[in-house]
Amino acid sequence: MNGPKVSIIVPVYNVDEYVGKCIDSIVNQTYKNLEILINNDGSTDHSYEICKKYAEKDNRIHLYTQDNAGAAACRNKMIEIATGDYILFADSDDWILPEHVERLVTLLEKYNADAASCGFKEVRRDIEFSTANKKWKVLKYTGKEFVYEMTRLTGYRCVPWGRLIKKEFLKGFSFPVGRRLDDLYAMPGLMVKLNSIVYTNEPLYMYRYRAAGDIHSPFKISRTDELDGYINLTRTGLVNDIKPVIRNGALFFVLNYVRFRTLMRFKGISPDAYIAKYLPYQKMYLRYLMTGKICNRDLLFKELIPLR
């Protein structure tokens, strides 16, 4: 097979309604030199059986299974196993267009970049909503510039899927297990280390919005862990001197702190029992947004608040 090998990592958990379409879109790529790593995260539906049937038909598919530990643990295990020159992440309820891999590999090599990324379409109840203009364009960013683009207030895009990354940059990298929005903890710190990222706004990735999915699910106390993610994002901006990212992290934190307190009171839950510990951060970030100065770096860089 011509061209570098691409390892595509797909964590799978209870998506028997969708996983077939995801795998079909991968095996039918115009780019053929693929290693498809599927990790079943202890599914209790028919997801594993569906994946097994595909693995029996295509020797590029390598199927693994583990006790339920979350998408982060799934991805970490597959990163260690991957033998490709490049790694691409995909979620098992999404799918990619036939030219997705070929387009990103071509862009990465043409522009001598460390990673390539693309636009996407959001799909809700089989209705597609494009997030990109119909006039496709290609842009090249430094790592710092791309982290800002990923975390702009116009839309949260701090995700691993749809990114093609040279494997050498994933040595020693891992997603934090047990954290909500584990991508928010991991991706800014990873992407900022890259020298360059090439991006096309062509929507080659199809993102399926599911109200029952973790990020879109009704409020739970565990969601307060997201606040730690915004603290971590602010730290990334501060350490790497990316002022817009510091501002975005602080603003995301402030808005969600207020939102969580409001939701808790609406549900008859005492916010002080769960998020009072974040009040010093709230005060610090409000002051930063008003003055542009971080007044308590010791607080900002203390160990993240442990999970409950």
C-alpha positions in Angstrom: 0.0 0.0 0.0 1.2 3.5 -0.8 1.5 6.3 1.7 2.1 6.3 5.4 0.0 4.1 7.6 -2.9 5.8 9.5 -4.1 4.3 12.8 -7.8 5.2 13.4 -8.8 4.9 17.0 -12.5 4.3 17.8 -13.8 3.8 21.4 -17.1 2.0 21.5 -19.7 1.9 24.3 -23.4 1.0 23.9 -23.8 2.4 20.4 -25.2 -0.6 18.5 -27.6 1.7 16.7 -24.8 3.8 15.2 -21.5 1.9 15.2 -22.1 0.0 12.0 -22.4 3.3 10.0 -19.2 4.6 11.7 -17.2 1.5 10.8 -18.6 1.4 7.2 -17.4 5.0 6.7 -13.9 4.0 7.8 -13.4 0.8 5.9 -14.7 2.6 2.7 -12.2 5.4 2.8 -10.4 6.3 -0.5 -7.2 6.1 1.5 -6.5 2.4 2.1 -3.4 2.1 4.2 -5.3 2.0 7.5 -5.0 0.3 10.9 -8.5 0.4 12.5 -8.3 0.0 16.3 -11.7 -0.5 17.9 -11.8 -0.8 21.7 -15.1 -2.0 23.2 -15.5 -0.3 26.6 -17.6 -3.0 28.3 -20.8 -2.5 26.2 -23.9 -4.1 27.5 -25.8 -4.0 24.2 -24.8 -5.6 20.8 -22.0 -3.2 20.0 -19.2 -5.8 20.4 -21.0 -8.4 18.3 -21.4 -5.8 15.5 -17.8 -4.8 15.6 -16.7 -8.5 15.7 -18.5 -9.1 12.4 -16.7 -6.2 10.7 -13.3 -7.4 12.1 -13.9 -10.9 10.6 -14.4 -9.3 7.2 -11.6 -6.8 7.1 -8.1 -7.7 8.4 -7.3 -4.0 8.9 -9.7 -4.0 11.9 -8.2 -5.0 15.3 -10.9 -5.4 17.9 -10.2 -5.1 21.7 -12.4 -5.1 24.7 -12.1 -4.0 28.3 -14.2 -3.4 31.4 -16.1 -0.1 31.3 -13.6 2.6 32.1 -14.6 5.5 29.7 -13.5 6.8 26.4 -10.3 8.2 27.8 -9.0 4.8 28.9 -10.1 3.3 25.6 -8.1 5.9 23.6 -5.1 5.6 25.9 -4.8 1.9 25.4 -5.1 2.2 21.6 -2.5 4.9 21.4 0.0 2.5 23.0 -0.9 -0.2 20.5 -1.0 1.9 17.4 1.7 1.2 14.8 0.7 3.9 12.3 2.7 6.9 11.3 -0.3 9.1 12.0 -3.2 8.7 14.4 -6.8 9.8 13.8 -9.6 9.7 16.4 -13.2 9.1 15.6 -16.2 8.6 17.9 -18.3 5.5 17.4 -21.7 7.3 16.9 -20.2 9.6 14.2 -19.0 8.9 10.7 -16.5 10.4 8.2 -16.8 11.2 4.6 -15.0 8.8 2.1 -12.2 11.2 1.4 -11.6 12.3 5.0 -8.3 10.5 5.6 -6.9 11.0 2.1 -7.6 14.7 2.3 -6.0 15.2 5.7 -2.9 13.1 4.8 -2.5 15.1 1.6 -2.8 18.4 3.5 -0.4 17.4 6.3 2.3 16.4 3.9 1.8 19.2 1.4 2.2 21.8 4.2 4.8 19.9 6.1 2.6 20.1 9.3 2.5 18.1 12.5 -1.3 17.7 12.4 -4.2 18.2 10.1 -7.8 19.0 11.0 -11.1 19.7 9.2 -14.6 21.1 9.6 -17.6 19.1 10.4 -21.3 18.9 10.1 -23.6 18.5 13.1 -26.4 15.9 12.6 -29.5 16.1 14.6 -32.3 13.6 13.9 -30.7 13.0 10.5 -30.8 16.7 9.7 -27.3 18.1 8.8 -26.2 21.5 10.1 -22.9 22.7 8.5 -20.5 24.6 10.7 -18.4 25.8 7.8 -18.9 28.0 4.8 -19.5 26.4 1.4 -16.3 28.1 0.1 -13.6 25.7 1.3 -10.3 27.2 2.5 -7.1 26.0 4.0 -5.3 27.7 6.9 -2.1 27.0 8.7 -1.7 27.7 12.4 1.0 27.5 15.0 0.1 25.3 18.0 -0.7 28.4 20.1 -2.9 29.8 17.4 -4.8 26.6 17.0 -5.4 26.2 20.7 -7.1 29.6 20.6 -9.2 28.5 17.6 -10.2 25.3 19.4 -11.4 27.3 22.5 -13.0 30.3 21.0 -16.2 31.5 22.7 -18.0 31.2 19.4 -18.1 27.4 19.9 -16.5 24.7 21.9 -14.2 22.6 19.5 -11.7 21.2 21.9 -12.2 17.7 20.8 -9.9 14.8 19.6 -12.1 13.6 16.7 -11.3 14.7 13.2 -7.7 15.4 14.0 -4.9 13.6 12.2 -1.7 13.8 14.3 1.8 12.5 13.8 2.3 9.6 16.2 5.6 10.9 17.5 3.8 13.8 19.3 1.6 11.3 21.2 4.5 9.5 22.9 3.9 9.9 26.6 0.5 11.5 26.0 -2.7 10.3 27.6 -6.3 11.4 28.2 -7.1 11.8 32.0 -9.3 8.9 33.0 -12.4 9.6 35.1 -12.7 13.2 34.2 -15.7 14.7 32.3 -14.7 16.6 29.2 -11.4 14.7 29.3 -10.6 16.3 25.9 -10.6 19.7 27.5 -7.9 18.6 29.9 -5.8 16.9 27.2 -6.2 18.5 23.8 -5.0 22.1 24.4 -1.8 20.8 26.1 -1.2 18.5 23.2 -1.9 20.8 20.4 0.1 23.7 21.8 3.3 21.6 21.5 2.9 21.2 17.7 4.9 23.4 15.5 2.1 23.7 12.9 -1.4 22.5 12.2 -3.1 22.7 8.8 -6.8 23.1 8.8 -9.5 23.0 6.1 -13.0 24.1 6.9 -14.4 21.5 4.5 -16.8 19.4 6.6 -15.3 15.9 6.3 -16.5 14.8 9.7 -20.1 14.1 10.6 -20.8 14.7 14.3 -24.0 13.1 15.6 -25.7 15.2 18.3 -27.3 12.9 20.8 -29.3 14.4 23.7 -28.7 11.2 25.6 -24.9 11.6 25.2 -22.7 12.5 28.2 -22.0 16.1 27.2 -25.7 16.8 26.4 -27.2 14.9 29.2 -29.4 16.5 31.9 -27.6 18.1 34.8 -25.9 15.8 37.3 -23.7 16.7 40.2 -20.7 15.1 38.5 -20.9 17.8 35.8 -19.3 20.3 38.3 -16.0 18.5 37.3 -16.2 20.6 34.1 -15.1 23.5 36.2 -11.7 21.9 36.8 -11.5 21.6 33.0 -11.8 25.3 32.6 -9.3 25.9 35.3 -6.9 23.6 33.4 -7.6 25.5 30.2 -6.8 28.8 31.9 -3.5 27.3 33.1 -2.6 26.2 29.6 -3.1 29.7 28.3 -1.1 31.2 31.2 1.8 28.8 30.9 2.1 29.2 27.1 1.4 33.0 27.2 -1.8 32.8 25.1 -3.9 35.7 26.5 -7.1 34.9 24.5 -7.1 31.4 25.9 -6.6 32.7 29.5 -9.6 35.0 28.9 -11.7 32.2 27.4 -10.9 29.7 30.1 -11.8 32.3 32.8 -15.0 33.3 31.1 -16.1 29.7 30.5 -15.5 29.1 34.2 -17.4 32.1 35.4 -20.4 31.4 33.2 -20.6 27.7 34.1 -20.1 28.4 37.8 -23.2 30.6 37.8 -25.1 28.2 35.6 -24.4 25.2 37.9 -25.4 27.2 41.0 -28.6 28.2 39.3 -29.4 24.6 38.1 -28.7 23.2 41.6 -31.0 25.6 43.3 -33.7 24.9 40.7 -33.4 21.2 41.6 -33.4 21.8 45.3 -29.7 21.0 45.8 -27.5 23.2 48.0 -24.7 24.5 45.8 -22.5 25.1 48.8 -22.3 21.4 49.4 -20.7 20.9 46.0 -19.2 24.0 44.4 -18.4 26.4 47.3 -14.8 25.1 47.0 -14.7 26.8 43.6 -15.7 30.3 45.0 -12.0 31.5 45.3 -11.5 30.7 41.6 -14.7 32.5 40.7 -13.5 35.6 42.5 -10.1 35.4 40.9 -11.5 35.0 37.4 -14.0 37.7 37.8 -11.3 40.1 38.8 -9.1 38.9 35.9 -11.9 39.6 33.4 -12.4 43.1 34.8 -8.7 44.0 35.3 -6.7 41.7 33.0 -4.5 40.6 35.9 -4.1 37.2 37.5 -3.9 38.0 41.2 -3.4 34.6 42.8 -1.1 32.3 40.8 -0.6 30.0 43.8 -4.3 29.3 43.7 -4.3 28.8 39.9 -1.5 26.3 40.0 -2.5 24.3 43.1 -3.5 20.7 42.5 -6.8 20.3 40.8 -9.7 19.7 43.1 -10.1 15.9 43.5 -13.2 14.2 42.1 -16.0 13.6 44.5 
